Amino acid sequence: MTSEPWLSLADHLDSAADEGTFSGTVLITVGEETVLHACHGIANRSAAVPVMKRTRFEVASLSKMFTAVAVLSVLDDAGISVHAPVSGLLPAHRRPRTLDPAITVHHLLTHTSGIGDYAEEDENLPGYVPDYSALWRDVPNYRMRRPDDFLPLYSDLPPVSRPGEAYHYCNAGFVLLGALLEELTGGEFTQVVTARVLQRAGMAHSGYFALDEARPDIALGYLPPERPGGPWRSNIYSIPVIGGGDGGAFVTALDVDRFLRAVASGSLLGPETTARMLTPHAQVEDGLWMGYGAYLRADGSFGYGGGDPGVEAIARHLPSRHATMVILANVEGALDAVYDQVVEAFRGL
């Protein structure tokens, strides 16, 4: 890393870390070369453990890509079409009572099912949830361990649109995909995705770790002090105790790079299914489309982002340049502090 853009980016990351607005890691690779792998901030504030290259970050919805790959893999093995109705694959007790029979796996993977979301992100809809952590004030987060545990939160919600009518981001849709994985394989969601995606992609340091498990190299997610001079707070009461279909895996930046490259190469799903995954199926906005569990951009890149209380992440891969960009952080607001500068440098590759 010797060119001016990368030196400027490194300086900006240093400044953001010094100001306390960034705690995390930024990785940029091109081919076999690591252009930048910067680590800043504190992974564990109680023990003063710094963020390192081996630090594992919870990445919220970025893990929806892992769910999508696992689903496509299982469907291929079972000879089931992505256009199969969900109601024909899941028994009634594992799906919402308000589920439209016309909804297919395709709709869930592309956020076009229109089902009501337990964590609605559209502030213009009646069910909008402005604070995700507020969900767990009345529902104990330590009980949320399997896809079916979330079903009471959205089983009776009315749909927000008809199937296939429009893109509408939906966490519940990916929770439902987690239940589908369990139903089709007979295994637990976390075990299925670990075996079919993480291990196959060479993500040896990543996994679905419960918040109450003592594991090494974990970055705790942090919420800012409630009062000036007060202590930082961890997010252990603000998110489900273990990740599921809609998010929550723990990963290293290098493992995210391995995953994106494994998707791009077709080694995880084969060329035909990979092509379907990376085909634009629904327009999100100008220059942005939804594939199967991946956002596709006009420049040919694909990836995903995520945010939970105390957690922010984004990753993007540009196959034409064999280039990857990963930002993982364990404080909120970190992406605001560094995103534009990282993207500008990435675009200049």
SVG drawing of the C-alpha trace seen along z (x, -y; Angstrom):
<svg xmlns="http://www.w3.org/2000/svg" viewBox="-54 -14 58 49">
<polyline fill="none" stroke="black" stroke-width="0.4" points="0.0,0.0 2.0,-2.9 -0.2,-4.9 -1.7,-8.2 -5.4,-7.1 -4.5,-4.3 -2.2,-6.4 -5.0,-9.0 -7.5,-6.3 -5.2,-4.9 -4.8,-8.4 -8.5,-8.9 -9.1,-5.6 -6.4,-6.6 -8.2,-10.0 -11.6,-8.4 -10.3,-5.9 -8.6,-8.7 -11.9,-10.6 -13.7,-7.5 -16.0,-7.3 -14.5,-4.1 -13.7,-0.8 -13.3,2.1 -11.4,3.4 -11.2,2.5 -10.0,5.0 -9.4,4.4 -8.0,7.1 -7.2,7.3 -6.5,10.8 -4.1,12.4 -2.9,9.0 -4.0,7.5 -4.1,3.8 -5.2,2.7 -6.0,4.5 -6.4,1.8 -7.5,2.6 -8.5,-0.1 -10.3,-0.4 -11.2,2.0 -12.7,5.4 -13.3,5.9 -13.3,2.7 -13.4,4.4 -10.2,6.2 -8.7,3.6 -8.3,6.1 -7.6,4.3 -9.2,5.1 -6.8,7.4 -6.9,9.2 -8.2,12.4 -11.0,10.5 -14.5,11.9 -17.3,9.4 -21.0,10.0 -22.3,8.8 -26.1,8.6 -27.8,8.8 -24.6,9.4 -25.2,13.0 -28.3,13.1 -25.9,14.0 -24.9,17.2 -28.6,18.1 -29.3,17.6 -26.4,19.7 -27.4,22.5 -31.0,22.4 -29.9,22.5 -27.6,25.4 -30.2,27.4 -32.8,26.8 -30.4,27.9 -29.6,31.1 -33.3,31.8 -34.3,31.0 -36.7,28.3 -37.4,25.2 -36.7,21.8 -40.2,21.0 -41.8,23.7 -44.5,22.3 -43.3,22.0 -46.6,23.4 -45.9,26.7 -42.4,27.0 -43.2,25.9 -45.9,27.5 -48.5,25.1 -47.1,24.9 -43.8,23.5 -45.1,20.7 -47.1,17.5 -50.9,17.9 -51.2,15.0 -48.8,16.4 -50.1,16.1 -50.1,19.5 -48.6,17.8 -45.4,16.9 -42.4,18.8 -38.8,19.2 -37.9,16.8 -40.0,14.1 -38.3,14.7 -34.8,14.6 -35.5,11.3 -37.5,9.4 -40.6,9.4 -42.8,11.7 -44.7,8.8 -45.1,10.6 -45.2,8.6 -41.9,8.2 -41.2,8.6 -38.6,5.9 -40.1,3.6 -37.6,1.1 -39.9,-1.1 -40.9,-4.1 -43.9,-4.7 -45.6,-1.5 -47.6,-1.0 -45.3,1.8 -42.2,-0.3 -39.6,0.7 -37.3,-2.3 -35.2,-0.5 -34.4,3.1 -33.3,3.6 -36.8,2.6 -38.1,5.9 -36.3,7.7 -37.7,5.7 -40.8,7.9 -39.5,11.0 -36.4,12.5 -33.6,12.4 -32.0,15.4 -34.9,17.5 -34.4,16.7 -32.3,19.6 -34.1,21.3 -36.2,20.0 -39.5,21.1 -38.8,19.0 -39.4,15.9 -42.7,17.1 -45.0,15.6 -43.5,12.2 -44.8,12.1 -47.2,15.0 -50.3,12.8 -49.0,9.7 -50.9,8.6 -49.0,8.5 -47.6,5.1 -47.9,6.0 -48.8,8.8 -46.2,11.5 -43.8,10.2 -45.4,6.8 -42.4,4.8 -39.1,5.0 -39.7,4.6 -36.9,5.5 -38.0,8.2 -36.1,9.8 -38.9,12.3 -38.6,13.6 -35.1,14.8 -36.1,16.2 -38.6,18.2 -35.9,19.4 -34.0,20.6 -37.0,22.7 -37.1,24.0 -33.5,25.1 -34.2,27.0 -37.3,28.6 -35.6,29.8 -32.4,31.0 -33.5,32.2 -30.7,30.3 -30.4,27.1 -30.0,23.9 -26.6,22.9 -25.2,26.4 -26.6,26.5 -25.2,23.1 -21.8,23.8 -21.4,27.1 -22.8,26.0 -21.4,22.5 -18.8,21.5 -16.8,24.7 -17.0,25.1 -15.9,21.5 -12.9,22.0 -14.2,19.7 -12.5,21.5 -12.7,18.7 -16.3,17.8 -19.5,19.2 -22.8,18.7 -21.7,18.1 -24.1,17.5 -23.6,14.4 -23.4,16.3 -20.5,18.5 -17.0,17.6 -15.1,17.6 -11.7,16.1 -11.2,13.2 -14.8,11.9 -15.5,8.2 -18.3,7.2 -20.8,4.8 -21.0,1.6 -23.7,-1.1 -22.6,-4.6 -22.7,-5.7 -26.2,-6.8 -24.7,-9.8 -21.5,-11.9 -18.6,-10.1 -20.6,-6.9 -19.5,-3.4 -19.9,-1.9 -22.6,0.8 -22.4,4.1 -25.3,5.2 -25.9,8.6 -29.5,7.6 -30.2,5.9 -30.0,8.7 -31.0,12.4 -28.7,14.6 -27.5,16.4 -27.7,15.7 -30.3,17.0 -31.6,16.8 -31.8,13.0 -28.4,12.3 -26.0,12.6 -23.0,14.7 -19.6,13.9 -16.8,13.5 -13.4,12.2 -12.8,9.8 -10.6,12.3 -13.3,15.0 -15.8,12.6 -13.3,12.1 -13.1,15.9 -16.8,16.2 -17.4,13.6 -14.6,15.1 -16.1,18.6 -19.5,17.2 -18.0,15.4 -16.0,18.4 -19.0,20.7 -17.2,23.1 -20.0,22.9 -23.0,23.3 -21.8,24.2 -22.0,21.9 -25.7,22.1 -27.0,21.5 -24.4,18.8 -25.6,17.0 -29.2,17.1 -28.1,15.8 -26.3,12.9 -29.1,12.1 -31.1,8.9 -34.6,10.1 -36.0,6.9 -35.1,3.3 -34.3,1.7 -33.5,-1.8 -31.7,-3.4 -28.5,-1.4 -29.3,1.2 -31.0,4.6 -31.7,7.6 -30.4,11.0 -30.9,14.0 -29.6,12.8 -27.2,10.3 -27.4,6.7 -26.2,6.1 -24.8,2.7 -24.4,1.2 -20.6,1.5 -21.0,5.3 -20.2,5.7 -22.3,7.7 -22.5,7.8 -24.6,7.0 -24.5,4.8 -25.9,5.1 -26.6,3.2 -27.7,4.2 -27.4,2.3 -23.6,1.9 -22.8,3.5 -22.2,2.3 -20.9,4.2 -20.7,4.0 -19.0,6.1 -18.7,5.9 -16.9,7.9 -16.2,6.8 -15.6,9.9 -14.2,8.0 -11.3,6.9 -11.2,9.8 -11.5,7.1 -13.1,7.1 -14.0,4.4 -15.0,5.3 -15.8,3.0 -16.7,4.6 -17.3,2.5 -18.4,2.9 -19.8,-0.6 -22.7,-2.3 -22.0,-5.2 -18.7,-3.7 -19.8,-3.4 -20.8,-7.1 -17.3,-7.9 -15.4,-5.9 -17.7,-4.5 -17.4,-7.2 -13.6,-7.3 -13.4,-3.5 -15.7,-3.3 -13.9,-6.1 -10.6,-4.2 -12.2,-1.0 -13.7,-2.5 -10.3,-3.8 -8.7,-0.3"/>
</svg>
